[in-house]
Amino acid sequence: MTTEALLTTTSASPTARQVWTRARGIALALVVLLAGAVAIAVIRSDARHGELDPRSADPNGSRAVAELLADRGVGTRVVTTLDEAATAAGPDTTLLVATPDLLTRSQQTRLHNAFADSHGRTVLVASGSASIERLAPGVTADPATSLASALSPDCALPAARRAGNADTGGVRYTTTHLGADACYPSERLATLLRIPDDKGGGDTVVLGAPDILLNDHLDEQGNASLALQLLGSRPHLVWYLPSLSDTSATGPDDERSFLDLLPSGWLWGTLQLFIAAALAALWRARRLGPLVPEKLPVAIHASETAEGRARLYRKSDARDRAADALRSTTRTRLAPLAGVPSTQAHTPEALLPALSAHLQGDGQDQHALLFGPPPSDDAALIALADRLDALEREVRRP
């Protein structure tokens, strides 16, 4: 039998049981997080059902303002597609766009072209930077929203002056239109803009927050008065609820990547987590350069070290590594006794002939003992340790 055949290697890969033992804590944490996310999603979906829908009586619905408008002779019609909204625009119609940011770029352009020359009124509710510059050219949304909800009018717009304080605090706007009415300022930036149409009697109203239209807030401040005046100036009200399922007037420029669909808060949160992880890695790796030996604060007996390592080997069922440690140590001690340099103590071709000459044997038993395969169980490992001790005693015997 050749030396290469006798030198076997064992796999240090962990077993399936060991992998499960190490990963079950992480798996349990992921399951808990997933269950919590599903529960929060269900709760939030119930709480936000029918938001800004004039047919909904939920706290975040807008049925109350629709009923009040109906008492004053203003009919409300709900549309959910861009085609219906563009067709409905007219001089005797108020077009309310509930969530303009859901519209794609081409949809925003088409909607603006539809109401720009209609000489009616268009109300944009909480239009952010994703839509305001196309739906209301010359208007810019500030990245920082208003911290206060209830604000005072502080403008000459009759509807705002009659309503008084109202919950318009939300998105803040600036405009280049000289004739625009900038109302309800928050830190000198308006949360309500009225931009008149130079070509006729129409106008565009940009509202920073939807609170004055919600059932839960309609009876607060001057919300009801402001909402009725903004939406009741014409006999017809078209309430446009944009939907992600509306594919009208979409083009290749409207395709959004995964990052475009994520809210900005998630992106900022991910960036903060990345920075925190990088700082934690730098903190843990603060000791750069080579390792420097240090004196231990207490003396540790060799027997304690050996026992601790043995317990670790036993806990991980690493009989192969335990056997390698025993054999390596024995070979290191036997080499000088047999007249072999320490650099060749782990070479069978150098160590085994010297031992055979010293012990007057054929060397086959020593090869299996010093360079053989790992033991199959704990009993075989103990037997290997006993045989190695016996071999070393025999070599040391004068």
GIUR-V134852 format. One record per residue. D_LAST is the distance of its C-alpha to the last C-alpha in Angstrom with 2 decimals. Layout:
D_LAST ; D_LAST
This chain:
31.91 ; 31.96 ; 29.85 ; 33.05 ; 33.78 ; 30.46 ; 30.85 ; 33.41 ; 35.13 ; 36.75 ; 40.07 ; 40.22 ; 43.94 ; 45.08 ; 46.55 ; 50.22 ; 49.56 ; 47.64 ; 50.47 ; 53.05 ; 51.20 ; 51.11 ; 54.66 ; 56.56 ; 57.40 ; 58.92 ; 60.72 ; 62.19 ; 63.40 ; 65.06 ; 66.77 ; 68.09 ; 69.38 ; 71.04 ; 72.69 ; 73.93 ; 75.33 ; 77.18 ; 78.57 ; 79.77 ; 81.32 ; 83.19 ; 84.45 ; 85.53 ; 87.20 ; 89.26 ; 90.17 ; 91.27 ; 93.20 ; 96.58 ; 96.11 ; 99.31 ; 100.92 ; 104.61 ; 104.43 ; 101.59 ; 102.21 ; 98.58 ; 97.95 ; 96.94 ; 99.80 ; 103.20 ; 105.69 ; 107.39 ; 108.51 ; 109.66 ; 111.80 ; 113.33 ; 114.15 ; 115.75 ; 118.01 ; 119.21 ; 119.96 ; 116.87 ; 115.36 ; 111.60 ; 110.13 ; 106.40 ; 105.07 ; 101.50 ; 101.82 ; 102.62 ; 105.54 ; 107.24 ; 106.68 ; 108.01 ; 111.06 ; 111.89 ; 112.18 ; 115.82 ; 118.19 ; 118.71 ; 115.01 ; 112.10 ; 108.81 ; 105.80 ; 102.36 ; 99.88 ; 96.50 ; 97.17 ; 93.52 ; 92.98 ; 95.29 ; 93.94 ; 95.24 ; 97.81 ; 98.93 ; 99.44 ; 101.49 ; 103.62 ; 104.25 ; 105.29 ; 107.68 ; 109.20 ; 110.05 ; 110.65 ; 114.23 ; 114.94 ; 116.57 ; 114.94 ; 112.31 ; 108.57 ; 106.15 ; 102.47 ; 100.23 ; 97.04 ; 96.89 ; 93.77 ; 92.81 ; 92.07 ; 95.78 ; 98.09 ; 98.54 ; 99.80 ; 101.86 ; 103.35 ; 103.25 ; 103.33 ; 101.38 ; 97.73 ; 95.41 ; 93.40 ; 89.63 ; 89.73 ; 91.66 ; 93.82 ; 92.15 ; 95.39 ; 97.10 ; 100.61 ; 102.41 ; 105.97 ; 108.18 ; 109.02 ; 111.04 ; 114.60 ; 113.98 ; 116.52 ; 114.23 ; 111.48 ; 113.90 ; 115.43 ; 112.04 ; 110.58 ; 106.90 ; 104.83 ; 101.24 ; 100.86 ; 97.69 ; 95.19 ; 95.09 ; 96.86 ; 98.97 ; 100.54 ; 103.38 ; 105.37 ; 108.57 ; 111.12 ; 113.19 ; 110.34 ; 110.35 ; 107.02 ; 106.77 ; 104.36 ; 102.29 ; 98.77 ; 97.75 ; 100.68 ; 99.72 ; 101.91 ; 100.72 ; 104.02 ; 105.85 ; 109.19 ; 109.86 ; 113.46 ; 114.37 ; 116.46 ; 118.14 ; 119.46 ; 119.21 ; 115.67 ; 112.58 ; 108.83 ; 107.25 ; 103.55 ; 102.16 ; 98.77 ; 97.89 ; 99.06 ; 99.45 ; 103.27 ; 103.40 ; 101.05 ; 102.40 ; 100.16 ; 101.47 ; 105.02 ; 106.60 ; 104.76 ; 106.17 ; 108.73 ; 106.63 ; 109.28 ; 112.05 ; 110.03 ; 108.85 ; 112.38 ; 113.89 ; 111.29 ; 111.41 ; 115.04 ; 116.92 ; 117.70 ; 118.76 ; 115.79 ; 112.09 ; 109.52 ; 106.09 ; 103.46 ; 100.02 ; 97.78 ; 95.16 ; 92.03 ; 93.31 ; 96.42 ; 95.85 ; 99.32 ; 99.67 ; 95.97 ; 94.72 ; 91.56 ; 91.52 ; 91.11 ; 87.66 ; 85.22 ; 81.49 ; 79.16 ; 79.02 ; 82.83 ; 83.00 ; 80.66 ; 82.43 ; 81.85 ; 80.22 ; 77.37 ; 76.81 ; 76.72 ; 74.40 ; 71.98 ; 72.07 ; 71.33 ; 68.37 ; 67.03 ; 67.38 ; 65.69 ; 62.76 ; 62.44 ; 62.50 ; 59.89 ; 57.63 ; 58.10 ; 57.41 ; 54.16 ; 53.15 ; 54.21 ; 50.74 ; 51.05 ; 48.59 ; 44.77 ; 42.76 ; 42.02 ; 39.05 ; 40.25 ; 38.78 ; 38.75 ; 41.14 ; 38.56 ; 34.78 ; 33.33 ; 30.02 ; 27.48 ; 27.54 ; 31.31 ; 31.17 ; 28.75 ; 30.94 ; 34.09 ; 32.93 ; 31.83 ; 35.31 ; 36.94 ; 35.05 ; 36.04 ; 39.63 ; 40.04 ; 38.13 ; 35.90 ; 33.02 ; 32.59 ; 32.07 ; 29.76 ; 27.56 ; 27.71 ; 26.66 ; 23.61 ; 22.55 ; 23.35 ; 21.30 ; 18.22 ; 18.76 ; 19.24 ; 15.90 ; 13.98 ; 15.93 ; 14.57 ; 10.88 ; 12.22 ; 14.51 ; 17.62 ; 20.37 ; 21.23 ; 24.65 ; 23.41 ; 21.04 ; 23.80 ; 24.78 ; 23.72 ; 24.44 ; 21.90 ; 19.08 ; 19.05 ; 18.81 ; 15.81 ; 14.02 ; 15.39 ; 14.16 ; 10.56 ; 10.97 ; 13.57 ; 16.32 ; 19.81 ; 19.30 ; 22.38 ; 20.84 ; 18.98 ; 22.37 ; 24.27 ; 21.77 ; 21.52 ; 25.02 ; 27.03 ; 30.31 ; 30.82 ; 30.79 ; 34.24 ; 34.31 ; 32.68 ; 30.95 ; 29.31 ; 28.24 ; 26.58 ; 24.84 ; 23.63 ; 22.20 ; 20.34 ; 18.89 ; 17.82 ; 16.03 ; 14.31 ; 13.33 ; 11.94 ; 9.86 ; 8.55 ; 7.92 ; 6.20 ; 3.84 ; 0.00
